[in-house]
Amino acid sequence: MSTYKILSFCGGGIRGLMSVKMLQRLQADNPGLLQNTDMLTGCSTGAVISGFLAIYKKYNSF
């Protein structure tokens, strides 16, 4: 059975900003967090955040 590392973001309009700030903090404390993530997902605003991160991850290194 395969193991996947999934990062999920919730929706909530402007509260998505809190998710981004938390991600910045997690990434600062855990370098390589996003590079080692297999899947990004989210709903509503979280889906937009996940989409931007997926594009950034594809074309840039963190």
N, CA, C and O atoms as a MOPAC input file, in Angstrom:
PM7 MOZYME 1SCF
protein

 N      0.84300 1    -1.18200 1     0.00000 1
 C      0.00000 1     0.00000 1     0.00000 1
 C      0.88500 1     1.23900 1     0.00000 1
 O      1.83000 1     1.33000 1     0.78300 1
 N      0.58100 1     2.19000 1    -0.87400 1
 C      1.36800 1     3.41500 1    -0.99200 1
 C      0.98000 1     4.42400 1     0.07600 1
 O     -0.15700 1     4.45600 1     0.54500 1
 N      1.94200 1     5.23800 1     0.44400 1
 C      1.70400 1     6.31900 1     1.39700 1
 C      1.85300 1     7.64500 1     0.66400 1
 O      2.81100 1     7.84000 1    -0.08300 1
 N      0.90900 1     8.55600 1     0.87500 1
 C      0.94000 1     9.86400 1     0.23600 1
 C      0.93000 1    10.94700 1     1.30400 1
 O      0.31100 1    10.79100 1     2.35700 1
 N      1.62100 1    12.04200 1     1.02200 1
 C      1.59300 1    13.21600 1     1.89600 1
 C      0.71800 1    14.25200 1     1.21300 1
 O      1.05100 1    14.76000 1     0.14200 1
 N     -0.41400 1    14.56000 1     1.85000 1
 C     -1.41300 1    15.45100 1     1.27400 1
 C     -1.53300 1    16.69100 1     2.14400 1
 O     -1.63900 1    16.59900 1     3.36700 1
 N     -1.51500 1    17.85400 1     1.49700 1
 C     -1.69500 1    19.12100 1     2.19200 1
 C     -3.01800 1    19.70700 1     1.72200 1
 O     -3.19900 1    19.95900 1     0.53100 1
 N     -3.94200 1    19.92400 1     2.65100 1
 C     -5.28600 1    20.37900 1     2.31700 1
 C     -5.56600 1    21.73200 1     2.95600 1
 O     -5.19600 1    21.98000 1     4.10400 1
 N     -6.22600 1    22.60400 1     2.19700 1
 C     -6.58300 1    23.93500 1     2.68200 1
 C     -8.09500 1    24.08500 1     2.68200 1
 O     -8.76600 1    23.68500 1     1.73100 1
 N     -8.62700 1    24.66000 1     3.74900 1
 C    -10.06800 1    24.91000 1     3.85500 1
 C    -10.41500 1    26.22800 1     3.17800 1
 O     -9.54500 1    27.06200 1     2.92500 1
 N    -11.66800 1    26.39700 1     2.89800 1
 C    -12.14900 1    27.63400 1     2.31300 1
 C    -12.48000 1    28.65000 1     3.39300 1
 O    -12.05300 1    28.51500 1     4.54000 1
 N    -13.22700 1    29.64500 1     3.02500 1
 C    -13.65700 1    30.62000 1     4.01100 1
 C    -13.32400 1    32.05200 1     3.65700 1
 O    -13.18100 1    32.89600 1     4.54200 1
 N    -13.19900 1    32.33400 1     2.36400 1
 C    -12.95300 1    33.70700 1     1.95000 1
 C    -11.65100 1    34.25900 1     2.48700 1
 O    -10.58600 1    33.68300 1     2.26400 1
 N    -11.73200 1    35.35900 1     3.18400 1
 C    -10.54300 1    36.04800 1     3.69200 1
 C     -9.78400 1    35.20100 1     4.70600 1
 O     -8.59700 1    35.43000 1     4.94000 1
 N    -10.45400 1    34.23200 1     5.30600 1
 C     -9.76400 1    33.34800 1     6.25700 1
 C     -8.69700 1    32.50200 1     5.57500 1
 O     -7.85300 1    31.90500 1     6.24400 1
 N     -8.73300 1    32.44700 1     4.24600 1
 C     -7.68000 1    31.76800 1     3.50500 1
 C     -6.32600 1    32.41100 1     3.74500 1
 O     -5.29100 1    31.75000 1     3.65900 1
 N     -6.33800 1    33.70300 1     4.04700 1
 C     -5.09100 1    34.39900 1     4.36500 1
 C     -4.43100 1    33.77300 1     5.58900 1
 O     -3.20700 1    33.66600 1     5.65000 1
 N     -5.23200 1    33.36400 1     6.55500 1
 C     -4.68600 1    32.71200 1     7.74600 1
 C     -4.02000 1    31.39100 1     7.36400 1
 O     -2.98300 1    31.03600 1     7.92500 1
 N     -4.60100 1    30.66800 1     6.42400 1
 C     -3.98900 1    29.41700 1     5.95900 1
 C     -2.63500 1    29.67900 1     5.32100 1
 O     -1.68300 1    28.92900 1     5.54100 1
 N     -2.54700 1    30.73700 1     4.53300 1
 C     -1.28200 1    31.08100 1     3.87900 1
 C     -0.23700 1    31.46500 1     4.91800 1
 O      0.91700 1    31.04800 1     4.82100 1
 N     -0.62700 1    32.24700 1     5.89900 1
 C      0.31700 1    32.64900 1     6.95200 1
 C      0.77400 1    31.43500 1     7.76000 1
 O      1.94700 1    31.33500 1     8.12000 1
 N     -0.14000 1    30.52000 1     8.04200 1
 C      0.23800 1    29.30400 1     8.77200 1
 C      1.19600 1    28.46100 1     7.93800 1
 O      2.14600 1    27.88800 1     8.47100 1
 N      0.95000 1    28.38400 1     6.63500 1
 C      1.83600 1    27.63300 1     5.75700 1
 C      3.23100 1    28.25400 1     5.73500 1
 O      4.23100 1    27.53600 1     5.74700 1
 N      3.30100 1    29.58000 1     5.70400 1
 C      4.60800 1    30.24800 1     5.74400 1
 C      5.35800 1    29.86400 1     7.01000 1
 O      6.55800 1    29.59200 1     6.96900 1
 N      4.66600 1    29.84300 1     8.11000 1
 C      5.28800 1    29.49900 1     9.39300 1
 C      5.72900 1    28.03700 1     9.41700 1
 O      6.83000 1    27.72200 1     9.86800 1
 N      4.86200 1    27.14400 1     8.92700 1
 C      5.21400 1    25.72300 1     8.86700 1
 C      6.41400 1    25.48900 1     7.95700 1
 O      7.30300 1    24.70200 1     8.28300 1
 N      6.43600 1    26.17700 1     6.81200 1
 C      7.54200 1    26.03000 1     5.86900 1
 C      8.84200 1    26.55200 1     6.48000 1
 O      9.90600 1    25.98200 1     6.24100 1
 N      8.77000 1    27.62200 1     7.26000 1
 C      9.96400 1    28.16500 1     7.91500 1
 C     10.50100 1    27.18700 1     8.96200 1
 O     11.71200 1    27.02200 1     9.10600 1
 N      9.58800 1    26.54500 1     9.68500 1
 C      9.99000 1    25.60100 1    10.73500 1
 C     10.34600 1    24.22000 1    10.18600 1
 O     11.07900 1    23.46700 1    10.82700 1
 N      9.82900 1    23.88600 1     9.00600 1
 C     10.04100 1    22.56300 1     8.39300 1
 C     10.46500 1    22.72800 1     6.93400 1
 O      9.66200 1    22.49500 1     6.03100 1
 N     11.70900 1    23.12500 1     6.69500 1
 C     12.14400 1    23.29000 1     5.30000 1
 C     11.91800 1    21.99700 1     4.51600 1
 O     12.16600 1    20.90200 1     5.02000 1
 N     11.45500 1    22.13800 1     3.30800 1
 C     11.18200 1    20.96200 1     2.48600 1
 C      9.75900 1    20.44900 1     2.60700 1
 O      9.40100 1    19.46000 1     1.96700 1
 N      8.94800 1    21.10500 1     3.41500 1
 C      7.56300 1    20.65300 1     3.61000 1
 C      6.82400 1    20.53800 1     2.27900 1
 O      6.24000 1    19.49800 1     1.97700 1
 N      6.85000 1    21.59200 1     1.49700 1
 C      6.11000 1    21.57000 1     0.23700 1
 C      6.76700 1    20.68800 1    -0.82100 1
 O      6.07300 1    20.06800 1    -1.62600 1
 N      8.09600 1    20.62800 1    -0.82700 1
 C      8.76600 1    19.76900 1    -1.80100 1
 C      8.40500 1    18.30800 1    -1.58000 1
 O      8.33200 1    17.53400 1    -2.53500 1
 N      8.18200 1    17.93100 1    -0.34000 1
 C      7.89600 1    16.53600 1     0.00200 1
 C      6.41000 1    16.20500 1    -0.01200 1
 O      6.02400 1    15.08400 1     0.31800 1
 N      5.57500 1    17.16500 1    -0.38800 1
 C      4.13400 1    16.94900 1    -0.45100 1
 C      3.77400 1    16.32200 1    -1.79500 1
 O      4.19800 1    16.80700 1    -2.84400 1
 N      2.99500 1    15.24900 1    -1.76000 1
 C      2.60000 1    14.55300 1    -2.98500 1
 C      1.36400 1    15.16000 1    -3.63800 1
 O      1.21600 1    15.11000 1    -4.85900 1
 N      0.47200 1    15.73700 1    -2.82300 1
 C     -0.78400 1    16.23200 1    -3.35700 1
 C     -1.22100 1    17.47100 1    -2.59100 1
 O     -1.08300 1    17.54500 1    -1.37000 1
 N     -1.75400 1    18.44700 1    -3.33200 1
 C     -2.32900 1    19.65100 1    -2.73800 1
 C     -3.81600 1    19.65200 1    -3.06300 1
 O     -4.21100 1    19.35700 1    -4.19100 1
 N     -4.63500 1    19.98000 1    -2.07900 1
 C     -6.07600 1    19.97900 1    -2.29800 1
 C     -6.71800 1    21.06700 1    -1.44700 1
 O     -6.09400 1    21.58400 1    -0.52100 1
 N     -7.94900 1    21.41200 1    -1.75700 1
 C     -8.65500 1    22.40900 1    -0.97300 1
 C    -10.04500 1    22.64600 1    -1.52200 1
 O    -10.38300 1    22.20300 1    -2.61900 1
 N    -10.84700 1    23.35500 1    -0.73900 1
 C    -12.18700 1    23.72200 1    -1.19100 1
 C    -12.31500 1    25.23900 1    -1.11200 1
 O    -11.75200 1    25.87400 1    -0.22000 1
 N    -13.05000 1    25.80200 1    -2.04000 1
 C    -13.29600 1    27.23200 1    -2.08400 1
 C    -11.96600 1    27.98900 1    -2.15800 1
 O    -11.17400 1    27.74200 1    -3.06700 1
 N    -11.71200 1    28.88700 1    -1.24000 1
 C    -10.46100 1    29.64300 1    -1.23700 1
 C     -9.26500 1    28.70900 1    -1.12700 1
 O     -8.20800 1    28.98700 1    -1.69400 1
 N     -9.41600 1    27.62600 1    -0.41800 1
 C     -8.34000 1    26.64700 1    -0.28900 1
 C     -7.96800 1    26.02200 1    -1.62100 1
 O     -6.80500 1    25.68200 1    -1.84100 1
 N     -8.93500 1    25.86700 1    -2.50900 1
 C     -8.65100 1    25.33300 1    -3.84100 1
 C     -7.82200 1    26.32400 1    -4.65100 1
 O     -6.93600 1    25.92500 1    -5.40700 1
 N     -8.10600 1    27.60000 1    -4.49400 1
 C     -7.32600 1    28.63500 1    -5.18100 1
 C     -5.89200 1    28.62900 1    -4.66300 1
 O     -4.94600 1    28.68500 1    -5.44800 1
 N     -5.73100 1    28.56200 1    -3.35000 1
 C     -4.39900 1    28.50600 1    -2.74300 1
 C     -3.65500 1    27.26800 1    -3.24300 1
 O     -2.49000 1    27.35900 1    -3.63000 1
 N     -4.31200 1    26.13100 1    -3.23700 1
 C     -3.69600 1    24.88400 1    -3.70200 1
 C     -3.29200 1    24.98200 1    -5.16800 1
 O     -2.22700 1    24.50400 1    -5.56000 1
 N     -4.13700 1    25.59700 1    -5.96300 1
 C     -3.82100 1    25.76900 1    -7.38400 1
 C     -2.58200 1    26.60800 1    -7.59900 1
 O     -1.71200 1    26.25200 1    -8.39400 1
 N     -2.49800 1    27.72700 1    -6.89000 1
 C     -1.31500 1    28.58100 1    -7.01100 1
 C     -0.06600 1    27.85400 1    -6.53500 1
 O      0.98800 1    27.95400 1    -7.16300 1
 N     -0.17500 1    27.13000 1    -5.43700 1
 C      0.97900 1    26.38100 1    -4.93100 1
 C      1.40700 1    25.28800 1    -5.90500 1
 O      2.60200 1    25.05000 1    -6.08300 1
 N      0.45100 1    24.63000 1    -6.52800 1
 C      0.78100 1    23.57300 1    -7.49000 1
 C      1.52900 1    24.14900 1    -8.69000 1
 O      2.50400 1    23.56000 1    -9.15800 1
 N      1.07600 1    25.29100 1    -9.18200 1
 C      1.76000 1    25.93700 1   -10.30700 1
 C      3.15600 1    26.37200 1    -9.88600 1
 O      4.12700 1    26.15700 1   -10.61100 1
 N      3.25000 1    26.98000 1    -8.71800 1
 C      4.55100 1    27.43000 1    -8.22100 1
 C      5.48800 1    26.24300 1    -8.02300 1
 O      6.66600 1    26.30800 1    -8.37300 1
 N      4.95900 1    25.16400 1    -7.46100 1
 C      5.77000 1    23.97100 1    -7.20300 1
 C      6.27900 1    23.36800 1    -8.50900 1
 O      7.39900 1    22.85900 1    -8.56500 1
 N      5.46900 1    23.42300 1    -9.54500 1
 C      5.86100 1    22.84100 1   -10.82500 1
 C      6.99400 1    23.62700 1   -11.47900 1
 O      7.90400 1    23.03200 1   -12.05600 1
 N      6.95000 1    24.94900 1   -11.39600 1
 C      7.90000 1    25.77400 1   -12.13300 1
 C      9.02900 1    26.35800 1   -11.29800 1
 O      9.97000 1    26.92600 1   -11.85300 1
 N      8.95800 1    26.23300 1    -9.99500 1
 C      9.98600 1    26.79400 1    -9.11600 1
 C     10.35500 1    25.79100 1    -8.04300 1
 O      9.60900 1    24.85700 1    -7.75100 1
 N     11.50200 1    26.00400 1    -7.47600 1
 C     11.85800 1    25.20500 1    -6.29900 1
 C     11.63500 1    26.07600 1    -5.08100 1
 O     11.87700 1    27.28300 1    -5.12600 1
 N     11.18100 1    25.48500 1    -4.00700 1
 C     10.88700 1    26.24700 1    -2.80000 1
 C     12.15500 1    26.54200 1    -2.05700 1
 O     12.12000 1    27.17900 1    -1.00400 1

